[in-house]
Amino acid sequence: MERILNVKPLTMDDLPALEAMDTGIGDDYVVRIFDRLIESDSHELFGLFQDEQMLAVGGYSLFGQKKLAMLGRLRSDLRFQLKGNATELLRSVVDQLKSDDRVSWIGANTHLGNLPARRVLDKLGIQQGPVLHYLTLVRPDLLTGHTSGPVWDIVQDVDKKRDLLSELEDNALKVFPYECYYPLPYEEALLTDEYLNDATFYQNPTGTRFVIIKNDTKKYHYSHVKYFWNDHYKQAGFFETLIDHWKNNHDNIGCWIDFSDEGFRNIQDLTPYNVQEPWILYGMWKDTNSQ
């Protein structure tokens, strides 16, 4: 018998169907913040239904004046796996984004070892991008092998902050780590005055390096570190700068740092960090000439 499936945007009326799904996630934040996601103008959730039963859920978040769309929050009912439900849902979501004139880039960020999700993205024609390592510095007293030095100077002027980013010649990360869990392509539209004012820029004494630290909350409060080179341990005062920022923002539980593959391999001792499984960013430009 042929399955009749329907994909639709979710409303508050669909919360019971979401709660009835068997996703294997005990405390699912999507359920906890469902009302905020539904009411937001920068997040969208969709459900794949068979009759009244929700088989899969997923959606996207929009960034940079809604030019960049990050797919996410994908869950499938474990009782109906291996039926292509996730692919069916995301294909419909991607088709909608492709028809949205505001959106120029569509991407997704998933664990490197999440092979089912990666197969879905491959089927949708979304290309593999850089691998990233998310580490949270929680025991700075255990740091070894780094070059000590004075805390870097704070950059106050918004125009100077924007100039530092626009003059960046090298970006070892191959992305702009906009938020924790949300690495995005570098896009001027991300750099609003509000975003830059909320971010603290530090520049080293020689003017050859800078680091951005922006407080971010993903369940916990973090000092989110945005550094675009792989020489964390060689730059005098880099870690002193991070630790000083953390001391001045004592509600944060640590310093979240996005490392490239090479930057991660440069770390000789991981004991000061909480280490996540590696992530991989997928992405596609609607206009291939804009890459």
N, C-alpha and C positions, 0 to 999 in steps of 0.2 A: 504494500500500500504506500503510495507516494506521500511524503511528509509535506504538509502545507506550513511554511514558515513565514514569519512576519517580523521585520525589524522596524522599531519605532522609537522616537525619543521618549525618555521616561519622564513621568510626572510624579507628584507625591502619591497619587493613587496606586502607583506600581510598587510602593515599598513592601507590602505584604508578599508580593510575588518574588521580590529580591530576597526577603528573609526566608522564604520557603526553599530557596536553592541550597543544595548540598555542595558547598565549595571546598569544604575541608579547612576553612579558615575560621578559627575559633572566635577571634575578636576582630572582625573585619571593619577597618576604618571607613570603607565605602558605605557600610550600613550606618555607622555612627555619624558621619557627616553628610548623609544623603540629602537632607534638606538644604544644606549650604551649597552642595553641588548643583541641585536642581534650580535653586534661585539665582545662581551666579550667571553673569553674562559672559564669562570667559571659560566656563567649563560646560561640557555637554555629556550626558549619559544616554546610552541606547541599550535596548534589550532585544534579544532574539527570542521570539515567542512561538510556541506551537499551541494553538488554542489559547488558553489562559496561563499556560505554564511557561515561565522564563527559563530558557536553556542556557543563555550566556548573557553577560553584561560587559560593556566596555564603552569607552568614550575618548574624549580628547580635551586638552587644555590649550588655550590660545595665548600667545605672548607677542610682544613687540608690535603693538597696534594691530594685533590679530593677523600678523603676517606669518607667524610660525605656529604650527599645530603639532603638539606632542600627543600621540596616542597613548592610552594607558587604562588602568583600572580594569583590565580584562580578567574576568572570572567565568568559569564554565561549571555547570552542574556535573558533578562526578558521576552521576547515574546515567549520563548521556554523552560520555566521552567517546572519542574516536569516530565521531559522526560528522566532523568538519564544521561544528557549530561556531567555533571561534573564527575560523576563516570566513564563514558566511556572514557573521556579524561585522567583522572588520572590513570586509570588502565593501559592504554597504556604507560604512562610515567613511572610508577612504574615497569612495565615489562621490559622496556628498562634499567632502573637503576639496576634491578636484574641481568641483563645479562652483566653489566659493571664490569669487574674484579677489577677496581680501587676502587669501592664503597663498603664499608662494612656496612654502616648504612644509613637508609632512614627515614626521619622524616618530621613532619609538626607542625607548631605552629599556633594556632587559638584561637579566643575568646572562653572563657568557655561557653558563651551563644549562640555560633554559632552552633546550633543543626544540620542544614543541612550539614555543612562542616564536623562536627563530625560523622554524619551518613555515609558520603562518606568514611571517613578514617576507620571507623569500617568495612565497606564492603570490604575494601582493605586489611584487616587483620593487620593494623598498630595499635599498642597497645597504650592505654592511659598512659601518664606519669604524671609528677608533674604539679601542678597548680602554676603559678607565677603571682606576682603582680608588675606592672611597675609603679613606682611613681617617679615624678620629683620634687625634692626639689627646690622651686622657692622663698620661703619667709623664709630664715633662721632666720630672726628676730623674727619669731613667734614660733620657736622651744621651747618646754617645756618638762620637764621630763627626759632629757638626762644628762649624767654624764660629766661635763666639765673637760677639761684637756689640756695639751700642744699638739701642732701639732706633729704627729708621725714622726719618722726619715725616710728619703728617702733612699731606697736601690738602689744603682747605678749599681752594678755588675750583668751582665746578668746571669752568672752561679748561683749566689745567688738567683736571681729571680726564676730561674728554680727549684732550690733546695726547695724553699719555697712551690712551688706548688706540687712538687713530695712528700714532706713530710706531705702534708695536710691529716690529719686523719679523719676529719669530714667535710662534705659538706652539710649543711642544705638545700641548693638549689636543690641538686640532679642533677645539670647540671653545665656546665661551660658557664657563660654568655659572649659569644665571642664578640658579638656586640649587640647594641640595637635591639630588636625584634628577635635576633638570639641566643637563648640558645642552646647549643650543648652538647653532651656527652664529658666528659674530654678525650682528645686524645692528645698524645705527638706531633703528627704532626701539631697541631694548634700552638704550641709554638715555632715558628720560632724566630731567633735572631731579625729580623725586628719587629715582633709583640711585643716582650718583650722590645726592645729598645724604642718603641713608647709608651709603658705603664709605668706609674709612680707607683712604689711600695712603700708603706709606712708601717713601722713596729712599733708596740707600744713599749714603753720603756722596758717592761718585756719580749719581744720576743715571746709572746703567741698568738698574733693576727697580721694579716697584711691585708691591703686593696689595691686593684689595681684600679687605675683610668686611663682611656684611653679616650682621646678626640674622639668623634664619631659624624658623621653627618647623620641624618635621617630627611631631610628637614631642620631641625634646628641643631645647634651645641650643643652638650651636653658633660658634664663630666660624662662618663659612669662608674659607681661604681660597682666593683666586690668584694663582701664580702661574705664569705662562712659560716657565723654563724648567729644565730638569736638574738644576744645580742647587736645590734646596740646602744641601749639606755643605756646600762650598761658599755660599754667600754669607759673609760675616754679618751677624746680627739678625739674620732672618728669623730664627726660632725665638730669639729674645723679643723680637717685635710681636710675634704671635702670642707669646706668653704674656707680654705686657697688655695687649689688647684683651686677652681673656681675663686678666686680673681686674681690668676696668669694666668688665661685663660679667660679673660673678654669677649671674643666673645661668650662663651657658655651661653645659656639661663638658665641653671640650672644643678643640679646633678641628673642624671637618676640612680635610684637604683632598682635592682631586689630583691624583697622580696619573701620568701617562705610564705605559708599559716600561719605558726606559727609566723614568723617574722612580717607579716602584722598585725596579731591580737595583737602583742605587742605594736603597735602604739596607744597611747591614744588620740592623737589629730592629725587629718589629715589636718588641715587648712594650714600648711606650704607647702603642696604638691599639684601638679596636679596629679590626680588619674585616671588611666585608668581602664576599665573593665578588670577583670582577664583573663589571658590567660592559655591555657593548651597545653603542649608539647606532641605530639604523636611520637612514634619511633619504629623501628624494626631493629634488627641486621640480616644481611643475614646469618651469621654464629651464631647460638644461643649460642654457647660456648664462644663467645667473649664478652658477656655482662658483 
